[in-house]
Structure formats: structure tokens, C-alpha cells
Amino acid sequence: MIAAKFIAVIVLGYLLGSIPFGLIMGRLKSGIDIREHGSGKTGATNVMRTVGTRLGVITIFLDVFKALGAVLLAKVIVGSDLLYVGGFELHWQVAQVMAGLAAVAGHTWPVFAKFKGGRGATVFFGTLFGIFPPAAIVGVEVLAVSALGSRHMSAGSILGALAAFCLMIPLTIYYGFPPVYLVYGLVAIVFLVCQHHDNIKRLREGTERRLW
């Protein structure tokens, strides 16, 4: 029974992450597929460039809340149950990490949008608000300052994620936050850097697209 709960958490996280709010905004506003414009992604940044800042901001909030919902539901579904795998105890914190990874994967490769989605940064911060709020707040602040200052959302996303992870380290060591969250942060950082490899190349070349 408990194994089924963990499976349900992963499936639910993936399905929530797969809701392509950016694609929906593009169709509602202009009847277009935003994957055929700009960066070809369904994330909020491409929504801003393609159909306007207001809908881009709405997309950010919707993507954050779908990710937040995934990790909060994981805690509710698993509760105090434990799953033993190879001598390890898998508890609700592990379930939240699984749900978070599934949500990021769903946003990046959404089943509802032919597996062509966004890069996963906004969804990552959404999951972080549910499992590690202090790091999420600092990360978003760094993201906002960097993105607004440089007008490069890609740079802001990477720097924000790195700032969040850097804060997670002392909080885990000195204040007893679950180590599995730190592992999640590291995995997410590697994933986001890989997803932004083309942006990083353009940033180095000075050809990266700017906001607005």
C-alpha cells in the first residue's frame, strides 16, 4: 500500500508539472503555439516575449502553484507512513523530493504538450517553496534582481538557483533541515544548468535574448 502511495506521488507530480500553462496562455491570447516562436519553450519568459508581460507573470504564478501543489500533496498522501527499500527508510520528505523531480520533469517534457515544454526553473522554485521556503525566498530575490538588472532571465534563473542551494547547505548543517532536500537542490542545479546550456553559450558570446 505504501509503495502505491509513492508511485501515486510521482505520477501526480508529473501530471501537475505537465500542465502547459504557457502554451495555454499563448492560445488564449493570440491563438498561437508559443513553441513556434522565440525560444520555442513554454516557460514564462517565452510567454512574456511572445504574448506580453502580463500573461508571462500569470504563467509564473500558475507554474509555481502547480509545483507547490505537487510537493504539498506528496506530504498529505504519504503522511507518516514509511517505505523500506534496501535498508533505507523513505518518508514523506523523500516523497516530496520525488514529487518535485517529477513536476520538473513534467514541465520540461509534458505529456499534455507532446513532450515539448519549458526549462524547469520556475517549477523548481515552486517546489522549493513547499520543501525549503527560506532558500526559495532568497533564490527568487536573487533571480529577480539579476534578471531585472541584466534583462537576462536565463542568468537570473541560474544565479537564483545557485543562491538557494548555497543557503540550503548551512541550514542543513546547523539547523537540521532534511539532507534529502540538499540532494534535491544539487540535482536540480545540475539539471537547470544542462537545460540552459544554449543560454549559457549565448551569454558568453553576448548574443543572449533579453527580456522586453
Secondary structure, 3 states (H helix, E strand, C coil): CHHHHHHHHHHHHHHHHCCCHHHHHHHHHHCCCHHHCCCCCCCHHHHHHHHCHHHHHHHHHHHHHHHHHHHHHHHHHHCCCCEEECCEEECHHHHHHHHHHHHHHHHHCCHHHCCCCCCCHHHHHHHHHHHCHHHHHHHHHHHHHHHHHHCCHHHHHHHHHHHHHHHHHHHHHHHCCCHHHHHHHHHHHHHHHHHCHHHHHHHHHCCCCCCC
